[in-house]
Amino acid sequence: MSSVAPGLQRKLSKVLGQKTDSPEVSKDLSALSTIYSDNSAYNRRNIRSIIEKGLIESSTRFVGDAETIMGSIDTVCNDLARLGSLCDTMSSVLSEGELQCSNVLNDIERLEHSISLTESKKEWLDVFQEKYQLPREYVQTLQEGVINEAFIDALKKVQIVHSNCRSLGLSYHHKAGLALLDELSALQDEAFKHVCSWIQAECQSIESPDAPEIADMIPKAMKLLRSRPPLYSYCAEEIAIARRTAVFEKFIQALSQGPRPIEMHAADPWRYANDMLAWVHAAIASEMELVGNLFQGCYDSRGLVSRTSSLQAYMQAQDNKNKTDDDDDSSKLLSLQEIMDTIFDSICRPLKLRLDQILMAAPSPVLNFQLTTLFGFYVRTIQPVMGEDGKLLHTLRSCQSNAEKLLRDQMKQRGDRLVRQPPLPPQDLSMPDLYSDRLSIGVSIIKFYESSLLHKDDTGDASVTEDDEFESLLFNIMDPIINSVIAGADALNPKSSVRLDDTTSAMNPNKQYVYIINCLCHIRRQIESYESVSALVKKLQDKIEETMDRMVATDVSRILEGTLLRAQGSTNDAEKAHITVDGQTESNEALDNQPLSEDVAAQGAIALWSKLEDPSCSTVRADQAIIEQGIRNAIADKIASSIVDVYTNAYHAASRSALISSIHPPEDVKTLLGA
């Protein structure tokens, strides 16, 4: 190995140092094995030439293929060159086309702007035509004059356009606005004339007394006429006159025709008047409904006064239903109350004539009051419908005033006669029958008033004004009875020139007080259960108390007679009575106010005790002729209290007298009298 050349040595070392088990070497050796098919020594020795020969063949094929590819590349290059020339040609053509398109685009932009302006003008023209011009079909409809839905719609459109043109006339374009206004005004006037003529013709269909059929176009036509107050008022009056005739015919038929005519009960004034006014009330309700349908949408809630009764509740509902935003020239239009007043104007005269006939027959005071109350009730009921100045309301108020005046005159005549000629008191000092008859009239009036609808208002509370009027009337009825009782009691006064007995010795001065108390208590018992007569009951109670005080003063003076003692001052309060010497005149105030001396007071107390202790002497006892036990007890208590006060003052005045030991203390007097 040492003799091997260095170069070979390196190659051998390199070959021997390689690893033959690596995948790359194995792959290369496998490739070498495919170079020759016959593994002979010759082929192994000529392996290099075989490999080189194969490389040459491969290179030859590669060169052939490369020449083919180069030919194809030359062909592509030629095509690209032609394509480049074509692109240049197209670029020049596009440049020329771009120049031409820019002109076209400018023209398109200009045309689009022109189209936009034209469309804007068209929109303005459409708006102008919509607001300020009437379509041709509407014009034809209005000129034909046939009242239907199309005519109403066309007339509404005319009103809208007319209003717009009026605004236009106030702007810069006033000439155009005035020209359009002239044209529309003429067309509108002609249309309104057609409407008025049609409504006037339709009024014939609502003149029937029976329930008329209302054309659907009438409310719509009347609502359109609100913009022309004269035409509206004219048509409203025509409708009211038509219904005026119908209501009059219905009233006459109700009075004299049918299975149950009202005049069949003319002999019964109360039912006769009640039936007529009830018919009027029902007629007002039905006419209100009919008028509400005819003028539907023409009035708001200010057209009627809101109430809460049955008829007025319907009115309020009708008002809420008829609310509208049209408020122009509303002050010049006929109100709903004026229309209703015109409708019922026709029945005022026949109604008043019959009601006056009832009053001219001089009804009894009770019936007269019933009629007055009845008239007052219907005045309150129909006032919201007919208005304050309505003719029907004026008629009922006149009848109410006449009935009330007649009632007051009747009461005044009877009262004056009763005061001038009072009945004589009976033996038992009770109320005479003449007063009982007069009192029964007052009680009947009170009963009717408290059971009537006029006594209660819509909230269920007593009406203050009407209660005051009734109270005044009641005093006019009862005051003459009270005054006559007091005047009649003068016949029982021993000092009176008209006394019943010729001598004063046999007459008890308390009889006149007993008679007054019995009569006033009887009146109070009859009326105290009614709530509307509280003021009268209080007045009677005050009169009774006043008479009781006078009676107590008389009895106390009788008991103290001959005792040198005397009671002064009010007997119905807590004031202490003064003690004066008996026998002095009442006008001698100086002597009355002088206190007693000790001895006189002691003698008076002893004499009073002896008089009270004597069983044969009638002392503290109320008159048994007084009917009410409570009044008798109250009088006895007051007499006993006054006597005890007199005795007590005398006892204290005689406290230093030598006779004090003989005087009983005041407690013994209280025990004796049961005070």
C-alpha positions as CSV (number, residue, x, y, z in Angstrom):
1,M,0.0,0.0,0.0
2,S,2.9,2.3,0.5
3,S,3.8,2.0,-3.1
4,V,0.5,3.3,-4.3
5,A,0.5,6.7,-5.8
6,P,-0.7,9.4,-3.5
7,G,-3.6,10.4,-5.8
8,L,-4.8,6.9,-6.0
9,Q,-4.3,6.5,-2.3
10,R,-6.7,9.3,-1.7
11,K,-9.3,7.9,-4.1
12,L,-9.0,4.5,-2.5
13,S,-9.3,6.0,1.0
14,K,-12.3,8.0,-0.2
15,V,-13.9,4.9,-1.7
16,L,-13.2,2.7,1.2
17,G,-14.3,5.4,3.7
18,Q,-17.7,5.7,2.1
19,K,-20.6,3.9,3.7
20,T,-22.3,1.6,1.2
21,D,-25.3,1.0,3.4
22,S,-26.6,4.6,3.2
23,P,-29.9,5.1,1.2
24,E,-28.2,7.4,-1.3
25,V,-25.4,4.8,-2.2
26,S,-28.0,2.1,-2.4
27,K,-30.1,4.2,-4.7
28,D,-27.1,5.1,-6.9
29,L,-25.9,1.4,-7.1
30,S,-29.4,0.4,-8.1
31,A,-29.4,3.0,-10.9
32,L,-26.0,1.7,-12.1
33,S,-27.5,-1.8,-12.3
34,T,-30.0,-0.6,-14.9
35,I,-27.4,0.7,-17.3
36,Y,-26.6,-2.7,-18.7
37,S,-28.7,-5.7,-18.8
38,D,-25.9,-8.2,-19.1
39,N,-23.6,-8.2,-16.0
40,S,-20.5,-9.3,-18.0
41,A,-16.9,-8.4,-17.4
42,Y,-17.0,-6.5,-20.7
43,N,-19.8,-4.4,-19.7
44,R,-18.3,-3.8,-16.2
45,R,-15.0,-2.7,-17.8
46,N,-16.8,-0.4,-20.4
47,I,-19.3,1.0,-17.9
48,R,-17.9,4.5,-18.3
49,S,-18.2,4.5,-22.0
50,I,-21.7,3.1,-21.7
51,I,-22.6,6.0,-19.3
52,E,-21.0,8.6,-21.5
53,K,-22.8,7.2,-24.5
54,G,-26.1,7.4,-22.6
55,L,-25.2,11.0,-21.7
56,I,-24.6,11.8,-25.3
57,E,-27.9,10.3,-26.4
58,S,-29.7,12.3,-23.7
59,S,-27.9,15.5,-24.7
60,T,-28.8,14.9,-28.3
61,R,-32.5,14.4,-27.4
62,F,-32.3,17.5,-25.2
63,V,-30.9,19.6,-28.0
64,G,-33.6,18.4,-30.4
65,D,-36.3,19.3,-27.9
66,A,-34.6,22.6,-27.1
67,E,-34.7,23.5,-30.8
68,T,-38.4,22.7,-31.0
69,I,-39.0,24.9,-27.9
70,M,-36.9,27.7,-29.3
71,G,-39.0,27.6,-32.5
72,S,-42.1,27.8,-30.4
73,I,-40.7,30.7,-28.5
74,D,-39.9,32.5,-31.7
75,T,-43.5,32.0,-32.8
76,V,-44.7,33.4,-29.5
77,C,-42.4,36.4,-29.8
78,N,-43.7,37.1,-33.2
79,D,-47.3,36.8,-32.0
80,L,-46.5,39.1,-29.1
81,A,-45.0,41.6,-31.4
82,R,-48.1,41.6,-33.5
83,L,-50.2,41.8,-30.4
84,G,-48.2,44.9,-29.2
85,S,-48.9,46.6,-32.5
86,L,-52.5,45.8,-32.2
87,C,-52.6,47.2,-28.6
88,D,-51.0,50.4,-29.8
89,T,-53.6,50.6,-32.5
90,M,-56.3,50.0,-29.9
91,S,-54.8,52.6,-27.5
92,S,-54.9,55.2,-30.2
93,V,-58.5,54.2,-31.0
94,L,-59.4,54.4,-27.3
95,S,-57.8,57.8,-26.9
96,E,-59.9,59.0,-29.8
97,G,-63.0,57.3,-28.3
98,E,-62.3,58.8,-24.8
99,L,-62.2,62.3,-26.3
100,Q,-65.5,61.7,-28.1
101,C,-67.1,60.1,-24.9
102,S,-66.2,63.1,-22.7
103,N,-68.3,65.2,-25.0
104,V,-71.1,62.7,-24.8
105,L,-70.9,62.6,-21.0
106,N,-71.0,66.3,-20.8
107,D,-74.2,66.2,-22.9
108,I,-75.7,63.5,-20.7
109,E,-74.9,65.5,-17.5
110,R,-76.4,68.6,-19.0
111,L,-79.5,66.6,-20.0
112,E,-79.8,64.9,-16.6
113,H,-79.7,68.4,-14.9
114,S,-82.3,69.6,-17.3
115,I,-84.5,66.5,-16.6
116,S,-84.1,67.2,-12.8
117,L,-85.2,70.8,-13.2
118,T,-88.1,69.6,-15.4
119,E,-89.2,67.1,-12.8
120,S,-88.9,69.6,-10.0
121,K,-91.0,72.0,-12.0
122,K,-93.5,69.3,-12.6
123,E,-93.7,68.5,-8.9
124,W,-94.3,72.2,-8.2
125,L,-96.9,72.4,-10.9
126,D,-98.6,69.3,-9.4
127,V,-98.6,70.8,-6.0
128,F,-99.8,74.1,-7.3
129,Q,-102.6,72.4,-9.3
130,E,-103.5,70.3,-6.2
131,K,-103.7,73.3,-3.9
132,Y,-104.9,76.1,-6.1
133,Q,-106.8,74.5,-9.0
134,L,-109.9,72.3,-9.1
135,P,-109.8,69.1,-11.1
136,R,-112.0,69.1,-14.2
137,E,-114.2,66.2,-13.0
138,Y,-115.0,68.2,-9.8
139,V,-115.9,71.2,-11.9
140,Q,-118.3,69.1,-13.9
141,T,-119.8,67.6,-10.8
142,L,-120.5,71.0,-9.3
143,Q,-121.9,72.4,-12.5
144,E,-124.4,69.5,-12.7
145,G,-125.8,70.3,-9.3
146,V,-126.8,66.8,-8.3
147,I,-126.4,66.5,-4.5
148,N,-124.5,63.3,-3.7
149,E,-121.3,62.1,-2.2
150,A,-119.3,63.2,-5.2
151,F,-120.9,66.7,-5.0
152,I,-120.1,67.0,-1.3
153,D,-116.5,65.9,-1.9
154,A,-116.1,68.4,-4.8
155,L,-117.5,71.2,-2.6
156,K,-115.1,70.3,0.2
157,K,-112.3,70.5,-2.3
158,V,-113.5,73.9,-3.5
159,Q,-113.5,75.2,0.0
160,I,-109.9,73.9,0.6
161,V,-108.7,75.4,-2.7
162,H,-110.5,78.6,-2.0
163,S,-108.8,78.9,1.3
164,N,-105.4,78.2,-0.3
165,C,-106.0,80.8,-2.9
166,R,-107.0,83.3,-0.3
167,S,-103.6,82.8,1.3
168,L,-101.9,83.1,-2.1
169,G,-103.7,86.4,-2.6
170,L,-101.9,87.7,0.5
171,S,-98.5,86.7,-0.8
172,Y,-96.2,88.0,-3.5
173,H,-98.3,86.2,-6.1
174,H,-101.5,88.2,-5.3
175,K,-102.5,88.7,-8.9
176,A,-102.6,84.9,-9.6
177,G,-104.4,84.4,-6.2
178,L,-107.0,87.0,-7.0
179,A,-107.7,85.6,-10.4
180,L,-108.1,82.1,-9.0
181,L,-110.3,83.4,-6.2
182,D,-112.7,85.0,-8.7
183,E,-113.0,81.8,-10.6
184,L,-113.5,79.6,-7.5
185,S,-115.9,82.1,-5.8
186,A,-118.2,82.0,-8.7
187,L,-118.1,78.2,-8.8
188,Q,-118.5,78.0,-5.0
189,D,-121.5,80.4,-5.0
190,E,-123.3,78.4,-7.6
191,A,-122.6,75.2,-5.7
192,F,-124.0,76.6,-2.4
193,K,-127.1,77.8,-4.2
194,H,-127.6,74.2,-5.4
195,V,-127.2,73.0,-1.8
196,C,-129.7,75.5,-0.4
197,S,-132.3,74.7,-3.0
198,W,-131.8,71.0,-2.4
199,I,-132.2,71.4,1.4
200,Q,-135.3,73.6,0.9
201,A,-136.8,70.8,-1.2
202,E,-135.8,68.2,1.4
203,C,-137.6,70.1,4.2
204,Q,-140.9,68.9,2.7
205,S,-139.9,65.4,3.7
206,I,-139.4,66.3,7.4
207,E,-142.7,68.1,7.8
208,S,-144.5,64.9,8.6
209,P,-145.7,64.6,12.2
210,D,-144.5,61.0,12.2
211,A,-140.9,60.1,12.4
212,P,-139.4,61.4,9.2
213,E,-136.6,59.8,7.2
214,I,-133.5,62.0,7.2
215,A,-131.4,62.0,4.0
216,D,-127.8,61.2,4.7
217,M,-126.6,64.2,2.8
218,I,-128.5,66.8,4.9
219,P,-126.0,66.8,7.9
220,K,-123.0,66.9,5.5
221,A,-124.6,69.7,3.5
222,M,-125.3,71.7,6.6
223,K,-121.8,71.2,7.9
224,L,-120.5,72.6,4.6
225,L,-122.8,75.6,4.8
226,R,-121.1,76.7,8.1
227,S,-118.7,78.7,6.0
228,R,-121.6,80.8,4.8
229,P,-123.5,82.0,7.9
230,P,-126.4,83.7,6.0
231,L,-127.0,80.6,3.9
232,Y,-126.6,78.3,7.0
233,S,-129.0,80.4,9.0
234,Y,-131.5,80.4,6.1
235,C,-131.4,76.6,5.8
236,A,-131.5,76.1,9.6
237,E,-134.6,78.3,9.7
238,E,-136.2,76.4,6.9
239,I,-135.6,73.1,8.8
240,A,-136.9,74.7,12.1
241,I,-140.0,76.0,10.4
242,A,-140.7,72.6,8.8
243,R,-140.4,70.9,12.2
244,R,-142.4,73.7,13.8
245,T,-145.4,72.8,11.8
246,A,-144.9,69.1,12.5
247,V,-144.7,69.7,16.3
248,F,-147.8,71.8,16.3
249,E,-149.8,69.1,14.4
250,K,-148.4,66.4,16.8
251,F,-149.5,68.5,19.8
252,I,-153.0,69.1,18.5
253,Q,-153.3,65.4,17.7
254,A,-152.1,64.4,21.2
255,L,-154.7,66.7,22.7
256,S,-157.7,65.6,20.8
257,Q,-157.0,62.4,18.8
258,G,-155.8,58.9,19.5
259,P,-157.0,56.2,21.9
260,R,-156.2,58.3,25.0
261,P,-156.3,62.1,24.1
262,I,-155.0,64.4,26.7
263,E,-158.1,66.6,26.8
264,M,-160.1,63.6,28.0
265,H,-158.7,64.4,31.4
266,A,-159.5,68.1,31.3
267,A,-161.7,67.7,34.3
268,D,-158.7,66.7,36.4
269,P,-156.5,69.8,36.4
270,W,-153.4,68.1,37.9
271,R,-153.4,65.2,35.4
272,Y,-154.4,67.5,32.5
273,A,-151.4,69.8,33.1
274,N,-149.1,67.0,33.9
275,D,-149.9,65.1,30.7
276,M,-149.5,68.2,28.5
277,L,-146.1,69.0,30.1
278,A,-145.0,65.4,29.9
279,W,-145.8,65.3,26.2
280,V,-143.8,68.6,25.7
281,H,-140.9,67.0,27.6
282,A,-141.0,63.9,25.4
283,A,-141.4,65.9,22.3
284,I,-138.3,68.0,23.2
285,A,-136.3,64.8,23.6
286,S,-137.4,63.4,20.3
287,E,-136.9,66.7,18.5
288,M,-133.5,67.1,20.1
289,E,-132.5,63.7,18.7
290,L,-133.8,64.6,15.3
291,V,-132.1,68.0,15.2
292,G,-128.9,66.4,16.5
293,N,-129.0,64.1,13.5
294,L,-129.9,66.9,11.0
295,F,-127.1,69.1,12.3
296,Q,-124.6,66.4,13.1
297,G,-121.1,67.8,13.2
298,C,-122.3,71.4,13.2
299,Y,-122.1,72.2,16.9
300,D,-119.5,71.5,19.6
301,S,-120.1,71.3,23.4
302,R,-120.5,75.1,23.6
303,G,-123.7,74.9,21.6
304,L,-125.6,73.4,24.5
305,V,-125.4,73.6,28.3
306,S,-124.2,70.4,30.0
307,R,-126.6,68.7,32.5
308,T,-126.9,65.3,33.9
309,S,-130.6,64.5,33.9
310,S,-132.0,62.0,31.4
311,L,-132.7,64.5,28.6
312,Q,-129.7,66.5,29.3
313,A,-127.4,63.5,29.5
314,Y,-128.5,62.7,25.9
315,M,-127.7,66.3,25.0
316,Q,-124.2,66.0,26.4
317,A,-123.6,62.8,24.6
318,Q,-124.8,64.4,21.4
319,D,-122.5,67.4,21.9
320,N,-119.5,65.1,22.4
321,K,-120.4,63.2,19.2
322,N,-120.7,66.5,17.2
323,K,-117.4,68.0,18.1
324,T,-115.6,69.6,15.2
325,D,-112.6,71.8,14.5
326,D,-114.5,74.3,12.4
327,D,-115.0,77.4,14.5
328,D,-115.1,80.1,11.9
329,D,-117.9,82.6,12.1
330,S,-119.6,80.4,14.8
331,S,-120.9,83.5,16.5
332,K,-123.0,84.4,13.5
333,L,-124.7,81.0,13.2
334,L,-128.0,80.1,14.7
335,S,-127.4,78.2,18.0
336,L,-129.0,74.9,18.6
337,Q,-131.1,76.5,21.4
338,E,-132.4,79.0,18.9
339,I,-133.4,76.3,16.5
340,M,-135.2,74.3,19.2
341,D,-136.9,77.5,20.4
342,T,-138.2,78.1,16.8
343,I,-139.5,74.6,16.6
344,F,-141.5,74.8,19.8
345,D,-142.7,78.3,19.3
346,S,-145.8,77.0,17.7
347,I,-147.2,75.2,20.8
348,C,-146.5,78.1,23.2
349,R,-149.9,79.8,22.7
350,P,-152.1,76.8,22.8
351,L,-150.2,75.4,25.8
352,K,-150.4,78.7,27.7
353,L,-154.1,79.1,26.9
354,R,-154.9,75.7,28.5
355,L,-152.6,76.2,31.5
356,D,-154.2,79.6,32.1
357,Q,-157.6,78.0,31.9
358,I,-156.6,75.7,34.7
359,L,-155.5,78.6,36.9
360,M,-158.5,80.7,36.1
361,A,-160.7,77.9,37.5
362,A,-159.4,78.9,41.0
363,P,-157.9,75.6,42.0
364,S,-157.4,74.7,45.7
365,P,-154.3,75.9,47.4
366,V,-152.8,72.4,47.4
367,L,-153.5,71.9,43.7
368,N,-152.2,75.4,43.0
369,F,-148.9,74.6,44.8
370,Q,-148.7,71.3,42.9
371,L,-149.0,73.2,39.6
372,T,-146.4,75.7,40.7
373,T,-144.0,72.9,41.6
374,L,-144.8,71.1,38.3
375,F,-144.1,74.3,36.3
376,G,-140.9,74.9,38.2
377,F,-139.7,71.4,37.5
378,Y,-140.2,71.6,33.8
379,V,-138.6,75.1,33.7
380,R,-135.4,73.6,35.2
381,T,-135.6,70.6,32.9
382,I,-136.0,72.3,29.5
383,Q,-133.9,75.4,30.3
384,P,-130.6,73.9,29.0
385,V,-132.3,72.9,25.8
386,M,-134.3,76.0,25.0
387,G,-132.0,78.6,26.5
388,E,-132.7,81.4,29.0
389,D,-134.6,83.5,26.5
390,G,-136.6,80.7,24.9
391,K,-140.3,81.4,24.2
392,L,-141.4,78.0,25.6
393,L,-139.4,78.6,28.8
394,H,-140.9,82.1,29.0
395,T,-144.4,80.6,28.7
396,L,-143.8,78.1,31.5
397,R,-142.2,80.7,33.7
398,S,-145.2,83.0,33.2
399,C,-147.6,80.1,34.2
400,Q,-145.4,79.4,37.2
401,S,-145.4,83.0,38.3
402,N,-149.2,83.2,37.8
403,A,-149.8,80.1,39.8
404,E,-147.5,81.2,42.6
405,K,-149.1,84.7,42.7
406,L,-152.6,83.1,42.8
407,L,-151.4,80.8,45.6
408,R,-150.0,83.7,47.7
409,D,-153.2,85.7,47.1
410,Q,-155.3,82.8,48.2
411,M,-153.2,82.3,51.4
412,K,-153.3,86.0,52.1
413,Q,-157.1,86.3,51.8
414,R,-157.7,83.3,54.0
415,G,-155.0,84.4,56.5
416,D,-156.4,87.9,56.8
417,R,-159.9,86.6,57.3
418,L,-158.6,84.2,59.9
419,V,-156.8,86.9,61.8
420,R,-159.8,89.3,61.6
421,Q,-162.3,86.6,62.7
422,P,-160.4,84.1,64.8
423,P,-162.5,81.2,66.1
424,L,-163.4,81.1,69.8
425,P,-161.4,78.8,72.0
426,P,-163.3,75.5,72.8
427,Q,-164.0,74.5,76.4
428,D,-161.1,72.0,76.5
429,L,-158.7,74.7,75.1
430,S,-157.7,72.5,72.2
431,M,-157.1,73.6,68.6
432,P,-160.4,74.6,66.8
433,D,-161.4,72.6,63.8
434,L,-161.0,75.6,61.6
435,Y,-157.3,75.7,62.3
436,S,-157.0,72.0,61.7
437,D,-158.4,72.4,58.2
438,R,-156.0,75.2,57.5
439,L,-153.1,73.2,58.9
440,S,-154.0,70.2,56.8
441,I,-153.6,72.4,53.7
442,G,-150.1,73.3,54.9
443,V,-149.2,69.7,55.7
444,S,-150.4,68.5,52.3
445,I,-148.2,71.2,50.7
446,I,-145.2,70.1,52.8
447,K,-145.7,66.4,51.9
448,F,-146.0,67.2,48.2
449,Y,-142.9,69.4,48.2
450,E,-140.7,66.9,49.9
451,S,-141.8,64.1,47.6
452,S,-141.5,66.2,44.5
453,L,-138.5,66.3,42.1
454,L,-138.1,70.0,42.6
455,H,-137.1,69.5,46.3
456,K,-133.9,67.6,45.2
457,D,-131.4,68.8,42.6
458,D,-129.3,66.6,40.4
459,T,-126.8,65.7,43.2
460,G,-129.6,64.7,45.6
461,D,-129.1,67.7,47.9
462,A,-131.8,70.2,48.7
463,S,-131.8,73.2,46.4
464,V,-131.1,76.2,48.6
465,T,-132.9,78.8,46.5
466,E,-136.1,76.7,46.1
467,D,-136.0,75.8,49.8
468,D,-135.9,79.5,50.7
469,E,-138.8,80.2,48.4
470,F,-140.8,77.3,49.9
471,E,-139.9,78.4,53.4
472,S,-141.2,81.9,52.6
473,L,-144.4,80.4,51.2
474,L,-144.8,78.2,54.2
475,F,-144.5,81.1,56.6
476,N,-147.2,82.9,54.6
477,I,-149.4,79.9,55.2
478,M,-148.6,79.3,58.9
479,D,-148.1,82.8,60.2
480,P,-151.8,83.7,59.9
481,I,-152.6,80.6,61.9
482,I,-150.2,81.5,64.7
483,N,-151.4,85.1,64.7
484,S,-155.0,84.0,64.7
485,V,-154.4,81.7,67.7
486,I,-152.8,84.5,69.6
487,A,-155.7,86.9,68.7
488,G,-158.3,84.2,69.6
489,A,-156.6,83.7,73.0
490,D,-157.3,87.3,73.8
491,A,-160.9,86.1,74.5
492,L,-159.6,84.2,77.5
493,N,-157.8,87.3,79.0
494,P,-159.6,88.6,82.0
495,K,-158.5,92.2,81.2
496,S,-159.6,92.0,77.5
497,S,-162.6,93.8,76.2
498,V,-163.5,90.8,74.1
499,R,-163.3,88.2,76.9
500,L,-165.8,85.4,77.0
501,D,-167.1,86.0,80.6
502,D,-168.7,89.2,81.8
503,T,-166.8,89.1,85.1
504,T,-163.1,88.7,85.7
505,S,-163.4,86.8,89.0
506,A,-164.2,83.4,87.5
507,M,-161.7,83.5,84.7
508,N,-158.3,81.9,85.0
509,P,-155.6,84.2,83.4
510,N,-153.6,81.1,82.5
511,K,-156.3,79.8,80.1
512,Q,-155.1,82.1,77.3
513,Y,-151.5,80.7,77.7
514,V,-152.8,77.1,77.8
515,Y,-154.8,77.6,74.7
516,I,-151.8,79.1,72.8
517,I,-149.5,76.3,74.0
518,N,-152.0,73.6,73.0
519,C,-152.5,75.1,69.5
520,L,-148.8,75.7,68.8
521,C,-147.8,72.2,70.1
522,H,-150.5,70.7,67.8
523,I,-149.1,72.6,64.8
524,R,-145.5,71.5,65.8
525,R,-146.5,67.8,66.1
526,Q,-148.0,67.9,62.6
527,I,-145.0,69.3,60.8
528,E,-141.9,68.5,62.9
529,S,-141.2,65.2,61.1
530,Y,-140.5,67.0,57.8
531,E,-136.9,68.2,57.1
532,S,-137.8,71.2,55.0
533,V,-139.7,73.0,57.9
534,S,-136.9,73.3,60.5
535,A,-137.1,77.1,60.5
536,L,-140.9,77.0,61.2
537,V,-140.5,74.4,63.9
538,K,-137.9,76.6,65.6
539,K,-140.2,79.6,65.4
540,L,-143.0,77.5,67.0
541,Q,-140.7,76.3,69.7
542,D,-139.6,79.9,70.5
543,K,-143.3,80.9,70.7
544,I,-144.1,78.0,73.0
545,E,-141.1,78.9,75.2
546,E,-142.2,82.5,75.3
547,T,-145.7,81.6,76.3
548,M,-144.5,79.2,78.9
549,D,-142.4,81.9,80.5
550,R,-145.4,84.2,80.7
551,M,-147.5,81.5,82.2
552,V,-144.7,80.7,84.8
553,A,-144.4,84.4,85.7
554,T,-148.2,84.6,86.2
555,D,-148.3,81.5,88.4
556,V,-145.3,82.6,90.5
557,S,-146.9,86.0,91.1
558,R,-150.1,84.2,92.2
559,I,-148.2,82.0,94.6
560,L,-146.2,84.9,96.1
561,E,-149.3,87.0,96.5
562,G,-149.6,88.1,100.2
563,T,-146.1,86.9,101.2
564,L,-144.4,90.3,100.9
565,L,-142.1,88.6,98.3
566,R,-141.9,89.1,94.6
567,A,-139.9,87.5,91.8
568,Q,-138.4,89.7,89.0
569,G,-136.1,89.0,86.0
570,S,-136.1,86.3,83.3
571,T,-137.5,83.0,84.4
572,N,-135.9,81.0,81.6
573,D,-132.3,81.7,82.4
574,A,-130.0,81.3,85.4
575,E,-130.3,84.9,86.7
576,K,-131.1,85.2,90.4
577,A,-134.5,86.8,91.1
578,H,-134.6,90.0,93.1
579,I,-136.9,90.3,96.1
580,T,-139.0,93.4,96.5
581,V,-141.9,94.4,98.7
582,D,-145.3,93.2,97.4
583,G,-147.8,95.7,96.5
584,Q,-145.5,98.1,94.5
585,T,-146.4,99.0,91.0
586,E,-144.4,97.5,88.1
587,S,-143.3,100.9,86.9
588,N,-141.6,101.9,90.1
589,E,-138.2,100.6,89.3
590,A,-136.5,102.3,92.2
591,L,-138.7,100.4,94.7
592,D,-138.4,97.2,92.7
593,N,-134.6,97.2,92.9
594,Q,-134.5,98.0,96.6
595,P,-133.6,95.0,98.8
596,L,-135.8,93.8,101.6
597,S,-135.1,94.5,105.2
598,E,-134.2,91.5,107.4
599,D,-137.5,91.4,109.2
600,V,-139.6,91.8,106.1
601,A,-137.6,89.0,104.4
602,A,-138.0,86.7,107.4
603,Q,-141.8,87.4,107.5
604,G,-142.1,86.8,103.8
605,A,-140.2,83.5,104.0
606,I,-142.4,82.3,106.9
607,A,-145.5,83.3,105.0
608,L,-144.4,81.5,101.8
609,W,-143.5,78.3,103.7
610,S,-146.9,78.3,105.3
611,K,-148.6,78.8,101.9
612,L,-146.5,76.0,100.4
613,E,-147.1,73.7,103.3
614,D,-150.9,74.1,103.3
615,P,-152.4,71.0,101.5
616,S,-155.6,72.9,100.7
617,C,-153.8,75.5,98.8
618,S,-153.0,74.9,95.1
619,T,-149.4,75.9,94.7
620,V,-146.9,74.5,92.3
621,R,-148.9,72.6,89.7
622,A,-149.2,73.1,85.9
623,D,-152.6,73.5,84.4
624,Q,-154.0,70.1,83.5
625,A,-155.6,71.5,80.4
626,I,-152.2,71.5,78.7
627,I,-152.3,68.5,76.4
628,E,-148.6,67.6,76.3
629,Q,-147.3,66.0,79.5
630,G,-143.7,67.2,78.7
631,I,-144.9,70.8,78.6
632,R,-146.8,70.4,81.9
633,N,-143.7,69.0,83.6
634,A,-141.5,71.7,82.2
635,I,-143.8,74.5,83.5
636,A,-144.0,72.8,86.9
637,D,-140.2,72.6,87.1
638,K,-139.8,76.3,86.1
639,I,-142.4,77.4,88.7
640,A,-140.7,75.3,91.4
641,S,-137.3,76.7,90.4
642,S,-138.5,80.3,90.6
643,I,-140.1,79.7,94.0
644,V,-137.0,78.1,95.4
645,D,-134.9,81.0,94.1
646,V,-137.2,83.6,95.8
647,Y,-137.2,81.6,99.1
648,T,-133.4,81.2,99.0
649,N,-132.9,84.9,98.5
650,A,-135.3,85.7,101.3
651,Y,-133.6,83.2,103.6
652,H,-130.2,84.8,102.9
653,A,-131.6,88.3,103.4
654,A,-133.0,87.3,106.8
655,S,-129.8,85.6,108.0
656,R,-129.3,88.2,110.8
657,S,-133.0,88.5,111.7
658,A,-134.2,87.4,115.1
659,L,-136.7,85.2,113.3
660,I,-134.1,83.2,111.4
661,S,-134.6,80.2,113.8
662,S,-138.3,80.0,112.7
663,I,-137.4,79.9,109.0
664,H,-136.9,76.5,107.2
665,P,-133.7,76.2,105.1
666,P,-134.0,76.3,101.3
667,E,-133.3,72.5,101.1
668,D,-136.7,71.9,102.9
669,V,-138.4,74.0,100.3
670,K,-136.7,72.0,97.5
671,T,-137.8,68.8,99.1
672,L,-141.4,70.0,99.6
673,L,-141.6,71.2,95.9
674,G,-139.6,68.3,94.5
675,A,-137.4,70.7,92.7
